[in-house]
């Protein structure tokens, strides 16, 4: 087993040619990023600042801030939901693609259509229940700050709305894509 540092080959005229290849980055454009990307980016750095404040107050100043642990937990929950929005938009969630190899291309493509519809329905049900629970939790406050727990569920509900929007986009894309000839091309056609 060799690594890129020791796997150099001698080229013509005694020059050393490396197998190590660095791909160039694509051109950066702000338009490539959507609302959920920017919200997740901002929330990630707020979470980093919260955890840094927790670390500094606990280990450097030896006087921990009580609110940082609870807020960091809630920020992580919100970040997870916003990350799911990005995963749905990119169609990069983990799924099992075992049985599609034994089915015909048309049947496999129809199964992916049904799965996309089930995703939309499931997320709609989750959003409905989140909407129902928000007013019920408005009387409950966080343990360390006088902020209602319904704020957290409001962010979860907003994330679920983005998830539904992106899932509907994916479902429409799958419906408008004709069934591929080969079974192996199904996953590539859904992207």
N, C-alpha and C positions, 0 to 999 in steps of 0.2 A: 504494500500500500504506500503510495507516494502522495505528497501534497504538492501544491502548485509551486512551491519554492524549489523543490528538488527534482521536478519533472521537466526541466528545461531540455530542449533538444538543440543540437548543433545544426545550424542552418548553413546556407552557402557562405563560403569565404570565412568560416570560423565564427560567424555571429551566433548569438544565442537567441533562440526563439522560444518564448514562453507559451504554455498552453493556457495560461491564466488570461481570461478575457473580461474586460470591464464593459458592461453595457452602458451606453449613454442614456441619461434621463431624457424623458420627453419634455417638451416645452411646457413650462408652468403657465397655467391660466386660472384665474379666479373663477371663471365660468364653469370649470370642471367640477366644482364643489357645490353641493346643494345645501339647503337650510339645515338639514339634520347633521351634516358634516360640521358646519360652523357652530351649531349648538353643542355638539359633542366636544369639539375642540375647546370652546370656552369653558364648558363644565369640567373637562379634564383638568384644565389649568386651575380652576377654582378648587377642585379636589386636591390637586398637588399643593396648593397654598394652604389649604385646611390641614392636610397631613403634616406639612412642614411646620405650621403653627403648633400643632399638637406635639411634634417631636421637640421643637425648641422649648415650649413651655414645660414639658415633662422632664426632659433630660438635661437641658441647659440651665433653665431657671428654677427647676425643681418645684414648680407650682403649676400643676396641670390645669389647662382650661377644660372645664367639664363639657362644654358644648361641642368641642371639636370631634369627639368620637361619634356622637350621634349624627351630626351634620355630615361627616365623612361617609357614614353608612348610607344615609339618604342620598347623598350625591352619587355614590357608587350604584345604587339602585336605578337612579335616573339615567346615569351613563350607560348602564346595561340596556335599558329600553331604547335609548337613542342609538346605541350600537346595533341593536336589532333592526332599526330602521335602515341603517346603512347596509346591513347584510341582506335585507329583503330587496333593496334597490339594486344591489350588485348580483343578486341571485347566488350568494356565496354561503348560504347556510348549509350545515351538514345534513345529508340525507342518504338513505340507503338506495343504491342503484344496482341491486343484485338481479332481481327478477326481470328487468327490462331486456336483458340479453337473450332470454329465452322466448320472448314474445315477438310478434311481428312489429314492424316499425309503426304501423298505424295504431295498433292496440297500445303500444307503449306511449305514443304521443297522446292518445286519448286518456290514458291513466294519468299522465302529467297534467292534463287539463283538469281532471277531476281533483287532483291534489291541490292545484292552484285555487280552484273554487273552494275546497275545504279550508284552505288557509284564510281566504277572505271571510268565510262564514265564521270560523273560529275566532279570528281577530275582532270581528264585529260583535260577537257575543262577549268577548272580554271587555271591549269598549263600553258595551251596554252596562255590564256589571260595574265597571269603574265609575261610570256616570251615576249609577244608582247609589254607590257607596260614598261618593264625595259629600253630599249633604249630611249623611248620617255621621260622618267623622268630623264635621266642622266644630263640634263642641269639644273634641279631644285635642289637647295641646301636646307639643313635644315635651319630653321630660326635662330638657335643659334650657329651652327657649320658649317664650310665649307665642309660638307660631302654631297654627292649626296643622294637624296631620293631613287635612284635606288638601293642603298645598302640594304635598308629595303625590297624592292620588291625582291631582290636577295635572301634574307633569306626566304621570304615567298615562293618563287619559289623552293628553296631547300627543304623546309618543305613539299611542295606539291609533290615533287618527292618522298620523303620518304612515304608520305601518299599513293601515287599511288602504290608504291612497296608493302607496307603492305596490301593495299586493294586487290591487285592481289593475294598475298599470302592467304588472307582470302577467296577470290573467288575460288581459286584452292582447298582449304581445303573443302569448301562447295560442290564443284562439285565432289570431290572424296569421300565424305561421303554419304553412302546410306541412303535413307529415313527411319526414325525410325518407329517402329510399333505404338507407341503412339504419339498423338499430343503434349503432354506435354514434351516429350523428345527432341523436335526439337531444342529448345534453348540450351539445354545441348550438343547436338551433334555438334553445330556450334562453340563451344568454342575450 
